[in-house]
């Protein structure tokens, strides 16, 4: 899995865990829902700044987007994974 797919998959997973549409995440992250969808499908690349905006909106550590399947893990598992890196 390449980095764009990994990040997009995690953004989608965390968004769906919150029960949000891509439009809702777009509003919360000050961007469009279409752009969120394009990121999730790896059609667009995002800036570091926008990555942090999305993480803030989802209330997750931006590092979590780099861990495969992060949205499936418990908060404890995520924190442990970050300490091991």
Buried (B, 14 or more C-beta within 10 A) or exposed (E): EEEBEBBBBBBBBBBBEBEBBBEBBBBBBEBBBEBBBBBBEBEBEBEEEBBEBBBEBBEBBBEBBBBEEBBEBEEEEBEEBEEEE
